[in-house]
């Protein structure tokens, strides 16, 4: 509002034409006390344009705040998933470690009963597998602790135990054509994604920047127009030495700034404003293309992750569990080697960890998709 107002008027007070040989105010007829006022008028429509420019920037700030909130939400989701992955991986490893301890006990008993049939090698293998399990637990614990500390930036009062819950991550229901439970995700085309992402707060904020820069171009054009300044003053004169009254003076004046020398001032200012406006348009186009590309990649990744999850849950984990059980039974009945039993058990652990990692990766992708599909609040104040 202040930018759209005229400059403040200037009040002047002066004593004019005082004689220096005594400073007698009433001796000389031209001596007077003057009070004047000056008012400068902005060039062309510059005041209105300045108001309009700041109006665009004013509307940008809530969009930047909404974008920042969406970024924080995405960051918290990613850290939360890191904590969940580390904690649940530790649970799986601890569960499988007890089975490896049973294998070690079995290898020790066999070595004690038949020391000459490679039993010592089996015991060493079992101890090595347990040591690797312990090393993995230490590494997972370190990962969990570091992510919990990062989360405390946002939730200072929470403890580590409160983070170990997997949220129900879902894609925005307002994004058409995406159904997680469908056999295949229906992807939107690039033009359709562009239309959607134009509503994103980051893009909408740059749109406000573009409008502000374009207003600056119009503001630079006002420099070619003259600037007017009006002034008026009242001069009071004292009576003459004989006591006769003297007439007071009123002065009126107009000043005008003539922009004659344009090459090194007005032309350069206009060129700069046009270049900055063009740069802002390019920045918007680049950001929109980057976000469309990232969203398209995330949608494709989400489809692949869902397919892999179905494969793990439907076939792979069952097959790995069956293989581990068959290998263990073969070793127990002296029809298979200990190394194969260990390898199958390790493969089962890795398969379960990979299935857990896929569930977490699905959450990560959805968190990124939800950031890219954030839109400003609607007219009723809600946010999609």
N, C-alpha and C positions, 0 to 999 in steps of 0.2 A: 504493500500500500504506500509506503514512504517513497519508493522509487518512482511512483507515478505522479508525485506532487511536483509543483514548480519549486525552484530554489527559494529560500527564505528572502524576503525583502531586506534591503540594507538601509539602515537609518544612519544619517550623518548629521553631526553638529559641528559648526565651525564659526570662527570669528574672522571676517574678511575685511581687508583694506584698513587695518588699524595703523595709525601713524607711529613710526618707530621712535619719534622724538617726544615721547611722553605717554604714548598709548592712550590718548584722550579719545574715548569712544564718540563723544558728541561733537568734536571739533570739525572733522572732515565729513562732507556730505555722503561719501561712498562707504563709510564705515558701517558695518552691519553685522548682526548675529544671524546665522543661517541655520535652518533645520531642513533637511532634505531626505528624500526616500528614493531608492532605486529598486527596480524590479527587473530581473532577467527572465526572459521567456525561452524555454527550451527550443532547440532546433526542430522544426517540422513537428512530427509526431513522436519525437524521441522519448518523452515522458511516458506516453501510453505504451510504447514498445518496451521500455524498460520494465514497466509493470507486467506486461504480457510475458516477457522472458522469465522473470522471477516466478510468475505464476506456474509456468511449465516446470521449473526446478522445484517448486513447492510440491507439486503433484508427484514428483519423482521420489521424494523422500519416503513416503509410506511403502512404495514398491521396493526400494532398497532394503527397508526394514523387513518386509515380508520375505524377500530373497535370503536375507541373512538368517532369518528364523528357519527357513527350509534347509539351508546349508547346515545349521546346527543340528537340526533333526536328523539329517542324513549322517552327519558325523557321529552322533550319539548311537544311531542304529549300527553303524559299522563297528564301533568300539564294543557295543553290547554283544554283537555277534562274535567278536573275537574272544570275549570272556566266556561266552557260552560254549564256543568250540573247544577252547582249552579245557574247561571244566569237564565237559562231557567226554572228551577224549581221555582225560585222566581216569574217569569212571570206567570206561571201556578197557583201558590198559590194566587197571587194577583188577578188574574181573578176570581178564585173561591171564594175569600173572599167577593167580592161584592155580590155574590149569597147568601152567608151566612148572610150578612147584610140584604138582602131582607127577608130571613127566620126569622131573629130576629125581623124585623119590623112587619112581619105578626103575629108572636107570641105575640108581645106586643099589637097589635090591638085586637087580639082575647081575650087576657087576660083582656083588658080594657072593652070589650063588654060582656064577660062571665067569670068573675073572679073565679067562682066556679068549673070549669071543667079542672083543671090541667094546666091552662095557665101559672101559675107562674113557674112550673117545666119546661115548654117548653122554657120560656124566659131564665132560668138559663142554660139550655142545649145550646141554641143558643149563649149566651155569652161565655160559655166554649169553644164551637167550634171556635169562633172568637179568643179567647185568645190562643188556640193551634195553630191557623193559624199564629198569630203574633209571637209566639215562634219559629215556623218553619222558618219564614222569617228571624228572627234574626240569627238562626243557619246557614241558607244557606248563609246569608251575610258574616258571619265570615269565612265560608269555602272558599267563593270566594275571600275574601281579602287576606287570607293566601296563596292561590295558585297564586294569581297575584304577590305577593311579591316574591314568589319562581321563577316565570317566569322572573322577572326583573333581575335575575342573568344572564340570557342569552340575554335579550332584554331590556336594561336599559332605553331606551328612550320611550318605549311604555307606553300607558295608559291602564287603565282597560277596557275601551270601545273597544279598538282595539282587545281584545282577544275573544270577544263574537261572534265568527263565527265558525260554524262547518265545518272543512275541509272535502274534498271529500276523505275519506280514502279508499284506494284500495290495494288489495294484489298485490304483484309484478306480472306483466303479464308474466314474464319469468319463473315462477314456474308452470310447467305443471299440468293439471288435477284439477285446482281450478277455479271454475266459481261461483261467488257469486249469479248470477241471476238464476242459475240452481235450480231445485227442491231439489236436494241433492248434497252436495259437494263430489267430487271424491277425496278420500284420497290416498296419495301415501303410498306405503308400507315402512316399516322401512329400508330395504336395499336401496331403492331408495332415501329416505330422507338422509340416511348416505352419499350416493354418492353426493347429492346436498350440504350437510352441510360441507363436506370436503373442499369446496371452500370458506367457511366463513373466514373472515380475522383473527378472533381469532384462529381458527383451523390452518389456513395456517401459522400464526405466531409461533404457537407451533411446527408445522412441521419444520420450520427453526431452532427452538431451538433444536429439535431432531437431525437435521443434524449437528448443531454446536457441540452438545455433542458427537456425533459419531466421529466427527473430533478430539475432545479432547481425545478420546480413542486412536486413531491413533497417536496423539501427545504424549500421555503417553508412547506408545510403543517405541518412538524414544529415550527415556531415557536409553534404553538398549544398544544403540549404542555409540561408542566412540566419544568424542568431540576433534577435532583437532585445534591446534593453531600454526601458523607459525610466526617466528620472524627473522629479519635481522637487522644488525647494522654495522655501519662504524666507525672505530676508527682512529682518527687523532693523529699522534705523531710529536713532535717538533724535530728540529735538535739536535744532541748531542753537548756537550760543545765545541768540536773542530770544529763545523760548518758542520759536515757531515750529509747528509740527512738520515733519518730513514724511513723505509717502514711503510705505514699505514696498518691497519688491517680491514678485513671484516669477520663478524661472521654470520653464518646461524644456525637456530635451529628449532626444531619441538617439540611441547608439545602435549601430548595426555592424555585425561582424561579417565581412564579405570573404567567402572562401575562394579567392582568386587562384592561389597557387596549389593546385590539386595533385600534381604528379607525385610529389614526395610526401603527401599527407593523406588526403582523402582517398586517392586511388590505391595506395598501399594498404590502408586500413580495410578497404572493401575487399581487396584480393585476399588478405589474411582471413577475414570473416568467411569468405566463400570457401577457402581451403579447409578451414576448421569444420565447416558444415559438411563438406564432402568427406572428410575423415570420419566424422561421426556416423554418416550413412554407411561407410565401408565397415566400420566396427560393428554396426548392427548386423549387416549381412554376414560377416564372418562368424559372429557369435551364433546367429541363427543356424548357419550351416553346420557349425561344430556341434550344436545341441541336437540337431536333427540326426547327424551321423552317430552321435553317442546313443541317442534313444533307439535308433534302428538297430545298432549293435547289441544293446541291452535286451531288446525284444527278441532278437535272434538267439542270444545266449540263454535267455529264460526258457525258450522252447527246448533247446538242447538239454539244459539241466533237468527240466521236467521229464524229458524222455529217458535220460540216464537214471533219474530217480526211480522211474517205473521199472527199468531193467534191473536195477539193484534189488529193489524190494520184491519184484516178481520172480526173479530167477537166480541172479548171481549170488546173493547172500545164502540162499538155500543150498546151492551147489557147493559153495565154499564150506559151509557147515557140514554137509554130507561128506565131502572129501576129507575134512579134518577128522571126523568120526571114524571113517573107514581106515584112514592111515593109523589112527590110534589103536583101533581094534586089531589091525594087522600086526602092529608092533607088539601088542599085548599077547597075541597068539603065536608070536615068533615067526610070522609070515611076511613081515615088512621091517624096513630099517628105521632106526631112530631118527635119522636125518630127515627122512620123508615126513615123519610125524611132526617134527618141529617145523619144517617148511610149510606144511599144510595149516598148522595152527597159526603161524605168523601170517600166512596169506589170509586167513579168516579175520585176524585182528586188523590187518590193513584194509580189508574189504569193508568192515564195519566202520572204521575210521573214515574211509572214503565216502561211504553213504552219509555219515554225519557231516562231512565237509560239503557234500552236495546240498544238504538241507540248509546249511549256513550260507552257501553261495547263492542259493535261491533267494534267501533273505537279503543278501547284499545287492543283488540285481534289482529286486523289487524296491529297495530303498533308493537306488539311483533312479529308477523309473519314476517313482513318486516325486522325487525332487524335480525332474524334468517336466513333469506334468502338473506342477503347482501353478495355480492361476490366482489372480487377485480376488479379493472378496466380491461377492455379488452385491446387488443393490440392497438386499435385505441384511447385509452385514456378515453373512456366512462365507466360509472359504471352502473351495472345492479341494 
